[in-house]
Every structure is written in structure tokens, then in C-alpha cells.
Amino acid sequence: MKAHEGFYAAIAGLLAYPDGAFCRRLARCRELLGRGDPQAAAHLADFDAATRNSALADLEELYARTFDFNPQCALEIGWHLFGADSNRGALLVRLRDELARHGIQESWELPDHLTHVLPLVDHMSPDEAARFARACVLPAVEKMLTGLEGKQNPYESVLRCLVVMLRAEFGSEVCGPDASPGQEETQPRAATPQFPGVR
């Protein structure tokens, strides 16, 4: 199932630091999701219900506690793929090139932050997006989820929604550089993330 055009950029807005437009971004994300996937929609509805009456200051505190002070749930995919390994630096350079190629403006966040990465998925061709999502985005988001499991954190619902949509659209197999189409690998080849522009 293909996500509605702009969905990944919209859900990236929910993973940005909350501001006065937070409620509008959430409503837009739910609108784009629509009835396309009931499971994903249910996760987003859970997040809406958990945050609907929250003051902005409370949302800011929740966000910082969830993502800024918890390395297990950091929003930078390179951290989850490589840790402090030098390959993360190579990934950042390659992602910066991809963002420029697709005309996506960088914020103060690093290029591997989900607020950059998810709009990139929206802008790529279907084949490019599938390779990138399988090799880099989905494995990283699944690791982020492990940092929230069992903690009754509303943001778990956002990440679960994202995982449902990525799996539904792109599958979960990871194709390495030597894999034939349809051939699966049990682990991503972290040193050579497969997406356009990476050699």
C-alpha cells in the first residue's frame, strides 16, 4: 500500500519540536492517512487522544524527555545504524547531498534527523525510496521504538504508525549491494547503506 503523497513529510512534522502549529500538523497527518491503513490510523488516533488537551509547555517537556534526553530514542537514524562509528559521518555527507538534490531545506538538525529523512522518502522515486527505507529508515525507527516500549509514552504511537506505513509500502527486507531483487538479508549492511547517490 502506497502512502498518500506528502504523508512522510507530514508525520515528520510530528517529530519536530512542538510549537503553535502542532495541532494543525497532527490534523494534517491524520487527514493524509485517512482510511488507508486502519492500524496506522489507530496509532495516530491514540497519539491525538493522548496529547489533545496538553499545553504547549507540556508537549515541549514530553518531546525533550522522549527524544533529547534518551539516546535509545534519538531521532537521528545514523546514530542507530552506526553509533559513533566514522561511517555515520559518511552517511551525513551523503544525506546532505540527497537533501540538496531534492531541494529539501535543512534545519538546525543534522541531515540524518527524521525531520529531514522522512521528507526525503516522499521526494525520492519509488525505487529509490524503497531502497532507502529498507536499508536505513525502517531499521533505525524500529530501534527507536525499543526505547519507548512499556513506558506509556504517547510518541510510541507516532513511531508505531510510521513503522506500519513503512512496512506496508516498502516491506521489511533489506537489500544489500550483492543482493538480487527479492533476495533478503537478515541484517542491513551498515557500512554501505543503499540509497541513491551512495556508492
MODELLER restraints for C-alpha pairs under 7 A, 6 or more apart:
rsr = mdl.restraints
at = mdl.atoms
rsr.add(forms.Gaussian(group=physical.xy_distance, feature=features.Distance(at['CA:1:A'], at['CA:168:A']), mean=5.54, stdev=0.5))
rsr.add(forms.Gaussian(group=physical.xy_distance, feature=features.Distance(at['CA:1:A'], at['CA:169:A']), mean=4.89, stdev=0.5))
rsr.add(forms.Gaussian(group=physical.xy_distance, feature=features.Distance(at['CA:2:A'], at['CA:169:A']), mean=5.05, stdev=0.5))
rsr.add(forms.Gaussian(group=physical.xy_distance, feature=features.Distance(at['CA:3:A'], at['CA:165:A']), mean=6.93, stdev=0.5))
rsr.add(forms.Gaussian(group=physical.xy_distance, feature=features.Distance(at['CA:3:A'], at['CA:169:A']), mean=6.81, stdev=0.5))
rsr.add(forms.Gaussian(group=physical.xy_distance, feature=features.Distance(at['CA:4:A'], at['CA:32:A']), mean=6.03, stdev=0.5))
rsr.add(forms.Gaussian(group=physical.xy_distance, feature=features.Distance(at['CA:4:A'], at['CA:33:A']), mean=6.72, stdev=0.5))
rsr.add(forms.Gaussian(group=physical.xy_distance, feature=features.Distance(at['CA:5:A'], at['CA:122:A']), mean=6.86, stdev=0.5))
rsr.add(forms.Gaussian(group=physical.xy_distance, feature=features.Distance(at['CA:6:A'], at['CA:122:A']), mean=5.98, stdev=0.5))
rsr.add(forms.Gaussian(group=physical.xy_distance, feature=features.Distance(at['CA:7:A'], at['CA:29:A']), mean=6.55, stdev=0.5))
rsr.add(forms.Gaussian(group=physical.xy_distance, feature=features.Distance(at['CA:7:A'], at['CA:32:A']), mean=5.96, stdev=0.5))
rsr.add(forms.Gaussian(group=physical.xy_distance, feature=features.Distance(at['CA:7:A'], at['CA:33:A']), mean=6.88, stdev=0.5))
rsr.add(forms.Gaussian(group=physical.xy_distance, feature=features.Distance(at['CA:8:A'], at['CA:118:A']), mean=5.12, stdev=0.5))
rsr.add(forms.Gaussian(group=physical.xy_distance, feature=features.Distance(at['CA:8:A'], at['CA:119:A']), mean=5.80, stdev=0.5))
rsr.add(forms.Gaussian(group=physical.xy_distance, feature=features.Distance(at['CA:8:A'], at['CA:121:A']), mean=6.90, stdev=0.5))
rsr.add(forms.Gaussian(group=physical.xy_distance, feature=features.Distance(at['CA:8:A'], at['CA:122:A']), mean=6.01, stdev=0.5))
rsr.add(forms.Gaussian(group=physical.xy_distance, feature=features.Distance(at['CA:9:A'], at['CA:118:A']), mean=5.55, stdev=0.5))
rsr.add(forms.Gaussian(group=physical.xy_distance, feature=features.Distance(at['CA:9:A'], at['CA:119:A']), mean=4.22, stdev=0.5))
rsr.add(forms.Gaussian(group=physical.xy_distance, feature=features.Distance(at['CA:9:A'], at['CA:122:A']), mean=6.64, stdev=0.5))
rsr.add(forms.Gaussian(group=physical.xy_distance, feature=features.Distance(at['CA:10:A'], at['CA:25:A']), mean=6.80, stdev=0.5))
rsr.add(forms.Gaussian(group=physical.xy_distance, feature=features.Distance(at['CA:10:A'], at['CA:28:A']), mean=6.95, stdev=0.5))
rsr.add(forms.Gaussian(group=physical.xy_distance, feature=features.Distance(at['CA:10:A'], at['CA:29:A']), mean=5.27, stdev=0.5))
rsr.add(forms.Gaussian(group=physical.xy_distance, feature=features.Distance(at['CA:11:A'], at['CA:29:A']), mean=5.90, stdev=0.5))
rsr.add(forms.Gaussian(group=physical.xy_distance, feature=features.Distance(at['CA:12:A'], at['CA:114:A']), mean=6.33, stdev=0.5))
rsr.add(forms.Gaussian(group=physical.xy_distance, feature=features.Distance(at['CA:12:A'], at['CA:115:A']), mean=4.79, stdev=0.5))
rsr.add(forms.Gaussian(group=physical.xy_distance, feature=features.Distance(at['CA:12:A'], at['CA:118:A']), mean=5.95, stdev=0.5))
rsr.add(forms.Gaussian(group=physical.xy_distance, feature=features.Distance(at['CA:13:A'], at['CA:25:A']), mean=6.23, stdev=0.5))
rsr.add(forms.Gaussian(group=physical.xy_distance, feature=features.Distance(at['CA:13:A'], at['CA:115:A']), mean=6.74, stdev=0.5))
rsr.add(forms.Gaussian(group=physical.xy_distance, feature=features.Distance(at['CA:14:A'], at['CA:25:A']), mean=6.69, stdev=0.5))
rsr.add(forms.Gaussian(group=physical.xy_distance, feature=features.Distance(at['CA:14:A'], at['CA:26:A']), mean=6.52, stdev=0.5))
rsr.add(forms.Gaussian(group=physical.xy_distance, feature=features.Distance(at['CA:15:A'], at['CA:115:A']), mean=6.51, stdev=0.5))
rsr.add(forms.Gaussian(group=physical.xy_distance, feature=features.Distance(at['CA:16:A'], at['CA:115:A']), mean=6.29, stdev=0.5))
rsr.add(forms.Gaussian(group=physical.xy_distance, feature=features.Distance(at['CA:17:A'], at['CA:60:A']), mean=6.81, stdev=0.5))
rsr.add(forms.Gaussian(group=physical.xy_distance, feature=features.Distance(at['CA:17:A'], at['CA:63:A']), mean=6.71, stdev=0.5))
rsr.add(forms.Gaussian(group=physical.xy_distance, feature=features.Distance(at['CA:18:A'], at['CA:59:A']), mean=6.41, stdev=0.5))
rsr.add(forms.Gaussian(group=physical.xy_distance, feature=features.Distance(at['CA:18:A'], at['CA:60:A']), mean=5.77, stdev=0.5))
rsr.add(forms.Gaussian(group=physical.xy_distance, feature=features.Distance(at['CA:19:A'], at['CA:56:A']), mean=6.89, stdev=0.5))
rsr.add(forms.Gaussian(group=physical.xy_distance, feature=features.Distance(at['CA:30:A'], at['CA:44:A']), mean=6.92, stdev=0.5))
rsr.add(forms.Gaussian(group=physical.xy_distance, feature=features.Distance(at['CA:33:A'], at['CA:41:A']), mean=6.60, stdev=0.5))
rsr.add(forms.Gaussian(group=physical.xy_distance, feature=features.Distance(at['CA:35:A'], at['CA:41:A']), mean=6.94, stdev=0.5))
rsr.add(forms.Gaussian(group=physical.xy_distance, feature=features.Distance(at['CA:40:A'], at['CA:161:A']), mean=4.46, stdev=0.5))
rsr.add(forms.Gaussian(group=physical.xy_distance, feature=features.Distance(at['CA:40:A'], at['CA:164:A']), mean=5.86, stdev=0.5))
rsr.add(forms.Gaussian(group=physical.xy_distance, feature=features.Distance(at['CA:40:A'], at['CA:165:A']), mean=6.68, stdev=0.5))
rsr.add(forms.Gaussian(group=physical.xy_distance, feature=features.Distance(at['CA:43:A'], at['CA:157:A']), mean=4.91, stdev=0.5))
rsr.add(forms.Gaussian(group=physical.xy_distance, feature=features.Distance(at['CA:43:A'], at['CA:158:A']), mean=6.61, stdev=0.5))
rsr.add(forms.Gaussian(group=physical.xy_distance, feature=features.Distance(at['CA:43:A'], at['CA:160:A']), mean=6.62, stdev=0.5))
rsr.add(forms.Gaussian(group=physical.xy_distance, feature=features.Distance(at['CA:43:A'], at['CA:161:A']), mean=5.40, stdev=0.5))
rsr.add(forms.Gaussian(group=physical.xy_distance, feature=features.Distance(at['CA:44:A'], at['CA:157:A']), mean=6.21, stdev=0.5))
rsr.add(forms.Gaussian(group=physical.xy_distance, feature=features.Distance(at['CA:44:A'], at['CA:158:A']), mean=6.03, stdev=0.5))
rsr.add(forms.Gaussian(group=physical.xy_distance, feature=features.Distance(at['CA:44:A'], at['CA:161:A']), mean=6.27, stdev=0.5))
rsr.add(forms.Gaussian(group=physical.xy_distance, feature=features.Distance(at['CA:46:A'], at['CA:157:A']), mean=6.54, stdev=0.5))
rsr.add(forms.Gaussian(group=physical.xy_distance, feature=features.Distance(at['CA:47:A'], at['CA:154:A']), mean=5.44, stdev=0.5))
rsr.add(forms.Gaussian(group=physical.xy_distance, feature=features.Distance(at['CA:47:A'], at['CA:155:A']), mean=6.80, stdev=0.5))
rsr.add(forms.Gaussian(group=physical.xy_distance, feature=features.Distance(at['CA:47:A'], at['CA:157:A']), mean=5.66, stdev=0.5))
rsr.add(forms.Gaussian(group=physical.xy_distance, feature=features.Distance(at['CA:47:A'], at['CA:158:A']), mean=6.58, stdev=0.5))
rsr.add(forms.Gaussian(group=physical.xy_distance, feature=features.Distance(at['CA:50:A'], at['CA:154:A']), mean=6.17, stdev=0.5))
rsr.add(forms.Gaussian(group=physical.xy_distance, feature=features.Distance(at['CA:66:A'], at['CA:73:A']), mean=6.89, stdev=0.5))
rsr.add(forms.Gaussian(group=physical.xy_distance, feature=features.Distance(at['CA:67:A'], at['CA:73:A']), mean=5.46, stdev=0.5))
rsr.add(forms.Gaussian(group=physical.xy_distance, feature=features.Distance(at['CA:67:A'], at['CA:74:A']), mean=5.03, stdev=0.5))
rsr.add(forms.Gaussian(group=physical.xy_distance, feature=features.Distance(at['CA:67:A'], at['CA:75:A']), mean=6.51, stdev=0.5))
rsr.add(forms.Gaussian(group=physical.xy_distance, feature=features.Distance(at['CA:68:A'], at['CA:74:A']), mean=6.45, stdev=0.5))
rsr.add(forms.Gaussian(group=physical.xy_distance, feature=features.Distance(at['CA:72:A'], at['CA:144:A']), mean=6.01, stdev=0.5))
rsr.add(forms.Gaussian(group=physical.xy_distance, feature=features.Distance(at['CA:72:A'], at['CA:147:A']), mean=4.91, stdev=0.5))
rsr.add(forms.Gaussian(group=physical.xy_distance, feature=features.Distance(at['CA:73:A'], at['CA:144:A']), mean=4.37, stdev=0.5))
rsr.add(forms.Gaussian(group=physical.xy_distance, feature=features.Distance(at['CA:73:A'], at['CA:145:A']), mean=6.94, stdev=0.5))
rsr.add(forms.Gaussian(group=physical.xy_distance, feature=features.Distance(at['CA:73:A'], at['CA:147:A']), mean=5.28, stdev=0.5))
rsr.add(forms.Gaussian(group=physical.xy_distance, feature=features.Distance(at['CA:74:A'], at['CA:144:A']), mean=6.87, stdev=0.5))
rsr.add(forms.Gaussian(group=physical.xy_distance, feature=features.Distance(at['CA:75:A'], at['CA:113:A']), mean=5.38, stdev=0.5))
rsr.add(forms.Gaussian(group=physical.xy_distance, feature=features.Distance(at['CA:75:A'], at['CA:114:A']), mean=5.72, stdev=0.5))
rsr.add(forms.Gaussian(group=physical.xy_distance, feature=features.Distance(at['CA:76:A'], at['CA:112:A']), mean=5.04, stdev=0.5))
rsr.add(forms.Gaussian(group=physical.xy_distance, feature=features.Distance(at['CA:76:A'], at['CA:113:A']), mean=4.10, stdev=0.5))
rsr.add(forms.Gaussian(group=physical.xy_distance, feature=features.Distance(at['CA:76:A'], at['CA:114:A']), mean=6.22, stdev=0.5))
rsr.add(forms.Gaussian(group=physical.xy_distance, feature=features.Distance(at['CA:77:A'], at['CA:112:A']), mean=5.53, stdev=0.5))
rsr.add(forms.Gaussian(group=physical.xy_distance, feature=features.Distance(at['CA:77:A'], at['CA:113:A']), mean=6.31, stdev=0.5))
rsr.add(forms.Gaussian(group=physical.xy_distance, feature=features.Distance(at['CA:77:A'], at['CA:114:A']), mean=6.99, stdev=0.5))
rsr.add(forms.Gaussian(group=physical.xy_distance, feature=features.Distance(at['CA:77:A'], at['CA:137:A']), mean=6.67, stdev=0.5))
rsr.add(forms.Gaussian(group=physical.xy_distance, feature=features.Distance(at['CA:77:A'], at['CA:140:A']), mean=5.23, stdev=0.5))
rsr.add(forms.Gaussian(group=physical.xy_distance, feature=features.Distance(at['CA:78:A'], at['CA:88:A']), mean=5.42, stdev=0.5))
rsr.add(forms.Gaussian(group=physical.xy_distance, feature=features.Distance(at['CA:78:A'], at['CA:91:A']), mean=6.93, stdev=0.5))
rsr.add(forms.Gaussian(group=physical.xy_distance, feature=features.Distance(at['CA:78:A'], at['CA:112:A']), mean=5.91, stdev=0.5))
rsr.add(forms.Gaussian(group=physical.xy_distance, feature=features.Distance(at['CA:80:A'], at['CA:140:A']), mean=5.39, stdev=0.5))
rsr.add(forms.Gaussian(group=physical.xy_distance, feature=features.Distance(at['CA:80:A'], at['CA:143:A']), mean=6.76, stdev=0.5))
rsr.add(forms.Gaussian(group=physical.xy_distance, feature=features.Distance(at['CA:81:A'], at['CA:140:A']), mean=6.24, stdev=0.5))
rsr.add(forms.Gaussian(group=physical.xy_distance, feature=features.Distance(at['CA:81:A'], at['CA:190:A']), mean=6.17, stdev=0.5))
rsr.add(forms.Gaussian(group=physical.xy_distance, feature=features.Distance(at['CA:82:A'], at['CA:88:A']), mean=5.69, stdev=0.5))
rsr.add(forms.Gaussian(group=physical.xy_distance, feature=features.Distance(at['CA:82:A'], at['CA:190:A']), mean=6.76, stdev=0.5))
rsr.add(forms.Gaussian(group=physical.xy_distance, feature=features.Distance(at['CA:87:A'], at['CA:191:A']), mean=6.23, stdev=0.5))
rsr.add(forms.Gaussian(group=physical.xy_distance, feature=features.Distance(at['CA:92:A'], at['CA:111:A']), mean=5.79, stdev=0.5))
rsr.add(forms.Gaussian(group=physical.xy_distance, feature=features.Distance(at['CA:92:A'], at['CA:112:A']), mean=6.15, stdev=0.5))
rsr.add(forms.Gaussian(group=physical.xy_distance, feature=features.Distance(at['CA:94:A'], at['CA:197:A']), mean=6.93, stdev=0.5))
rsr.add(forms.Gaussian(group=physical.xy_distance, feature=features.Distance(at['CA:94:A'], at['CA:198:A']), mean=6.60, stdev=0.5))
rsr.add(forms.Gaussian(group=physical.xy_distance, feature=features.Distance(at['CA:95:A'], at['CA:111:A']), mean=5.93, stdev=0.5))
rsr.add(forms.Gaussian(group=physical.xy_distance, feature=features.Distance(at['CA:95:A'], at['CA:112:A']), mean=6.76, stdev=0.5))
rsr.add(forms.Gaussian(group=physical.xy_distance, feature=features.Distance(at['CA:96:A'], at['CA:111:A']), mean=5.77, stdev=0.5))
rsr.add(forms.Gaussian(group=physical.xy_distance, feature=features.Distance(at['CA:99:A'], at['CA:120:A']), mean=6.68, stdev=0.5))
rsr.add(forms.Gaussian(group=physical.xy_distance, feature=features.Distance(at['CA:102:A'], at['CA:123:A']), mean=6.54, stdev=0.5))
rsr.add(forms.Gaussian(group=physical.xy_distance, feature=features.Distance(at['CA:106:A'], at['CA:116:A']), mean=6.96, stdev=0.5))
rsr.add(forms.Gaussian(group=physical.xy_distance, feature=features.Distance(at['CA:121:A'], at['CA:129:A']), mean=5.19, stdev=0.5))
rsr.add(forms.Gaussian(group=physical.xy_distance, feature=features.Distance(at['CA:128:A'], at['CA:195:A']), mean=6.07, stdev=0.5))
rsr.add(forms.Gaussian(group=physical.xy_distance, feature=features.Distance(at['CA:128:A'], at['CA:196:A']), mean=5.99, stdev=0.5))
rsr.add(forms.Gaussian(group=physical.xy_distance, feature=features.Distance(at['CA:130:A'], at['CA:170:A']), mean=5.28, stdev=0.5))
rsr.add(forms.Gaussian(group=physical.xy_distance, feature=features.Distance(at['CA:131:A'], at['CA:194:A']), mean=5.95, stdev=0.5))
rsr.add(forms.Gaussian(group=physical.xy_distance, feature=features.Distance(at['CA:131:A'], at['CA:195:A']), mean=5.50, stdev=0.5))
rsr.add(forms.Gaussian(group=physical.xy_distance, feature=features.Distance(at['CA:132:A'], at['CA:194:A']), mean=5.98, stdev=0.5))
rsr.add(forms.Gaussian(group=physical.xy_distance, feature=features.Distance(at['CA:132:A'], at['CA:195:A']), mean=4.60, stdev=0.5))
rsr.add(forms.Gaussian(group=physical.xy_distance, feature=features.Distance(at['CA:133:A'], at['CA:170:A']), mean=6.99, stdev=0.5))
rsr.add(forms.Gaussian(group=physical.xy_distance, feature=features.Distance(at['CA:134:A'], at['CA:170:A']), mean=6.85, stdev=0.5))
rsr.add(forms.Gaussian(group=physical.xy_distance, feature=features.Distance(at['CA:134:A'], at['CA:172:A']), mean=5.93, stdev=0.5))
rsr.add(forms.Gaussian(group=physical.xy_distance, feature=features.Distance(at['CA:134:A'], at['CA:173:A']), mean=6.25, stdev=0.5))
rsr.add(forms.Gaussian(group=physical.xy_distance, feature=features.Distance(at['CA:134:A'], at['CA:174:A']), mean=5.03, stdev=0.5))
rsr.add(forms.Gaussian(group=physical.xy_distance, feature=features.Distance(at['CA:135:A'], at['CA:174:A']), mean=5.20, stdev=0.5))
rsr.add(forms.Gaussian(group=physical.xy_distance, feature=features.Distance(at['CA:135:A'], at['CA:175:A']), mean=6.82, stdev=0.5))
rsr.add(forms.Gaussian(group=physical.xy_distance, feature=features.Distance(at['CA:135:A'], at['CA:188:A']), mean=5.70, stdev=0.5))
rsr.add(forms.Gaussian(group=physical.xy_distance, feature=features.Distance(at['CA:135:A'], at['CA:193:A']), mean=5.88, stdev=0.5))
rsr.add(forms.Gaussian(group=physical.xy_distance, feature=features.Distance(at['CA:135:A'], at['CA:194:A']), mean=5.94, stdev=0.5))
rsr.add(forms.Gaussian(group=physical.xy_distance, feature=features.Distance(at['CA:136:A'], at['CA:193:A']), mean=6.42, stdev=0.5))
rsr.add(forms.Gaussian(group=physical.xy_distance, feature=features.Distance(at['CA:138:A'], at['CA:163:A']), mean=6.69, stdev=0.5))
rsr.add(forms.Gaussian(group=physical.xy_distance, feature=features.Distance(at['CA:138:A'], at['CA:166:A']), mean=6.73, stdev=0.5))
rsr.add(forms.Gaussian(group=physical.xy_distance, feature=features.Distance(at['CA:141:A'], at['CA:159:A']), mean=6.95, stdev=0.5))
rsr.add(forms.Gaussian(group=physical.xy_distance, feature=features.Distance(at['CA:145:A'], at['CA:156:A']), mean=6.53, stdev=0.5))
rsr.add(forms.Gaussian(group=physical.xy_distance, feature=features.Distance(at['CA:145:A'], at['CA:159:A']), mean=6.55, stdev=0.5))
rsr.add(forms.Gaussian(group=physical.xy_distance, feature=features.Distance(at['CA:148:A'], at['CA:156:A']), mean=5.98, stdev=0.5))
rsr.add(forms.Gaussian(group=physical.xy_distance, feature=features.Distance(at['CA:173:A'], at['CA:184:A']), mean=5.41, stdev=0.5))
rsr.add(forms.Gaussian(group=physical.xy_distance, feature=features.Distance(at['CA:173:A'], at['CA:185:A']), mean=6.64, stdev=0.5))
rsr.add(forms.Gaussian(group=physical.xy_distance, feature=features.Distance(at['CA:174:A'], at['CA:184:A']), mean=6.07, stdev=0.5))
rsr.add(forms.Gaussian(group=physical.xy_distance, feature=features.Distance(at['CA:174:A'], at['CA:185:A']), mean=5.71, stdev=0.5))
rsr.add(forms.Gaussian(group=physical.xy_distance, feature=features.Distance(at['CA:174:A'], at['CA:188:A']), mean=5.71, stdev=0.5))
rsr.add(forms.Gaussian(group=physical.xy_distance, feature=features.Distance(at['CA:175:A'], at['CA:183:A']), mean=6.92, stdev=0.5))
rsr.add(forms.Gaussian(group=physical.xy_distance, feature=features.Distance(at['CA:175:A'], at['CA:184:A']), mean=6.13, stdev=0.5))
rsr.add(forms.Gaussian(group=physical.xy_distance, feature=features.Distance(at['CA:175:A'], at['CA:185:A']), mean=6.38, stdev=0.5))
rsr.add(forms.Gaussian(group=physical.xy_distance, feature=features.Distance(at['CA:176:A'], at['CA:188:A']), mean=6.85, stdev=0.5))
rsr.add(forms.Gaussian(group=physical.xy_distance, feature=features.Distance(at['CA:176:A'], at['CA:189:A']), mean=6.14, stdev=0.5))
rsr.add(forms.Gaussian(group=physical.xy_distance, feature=features.Distance(at['CA:176:A'], at['CA:194:A']), mean=6.74, stdev=0.5))
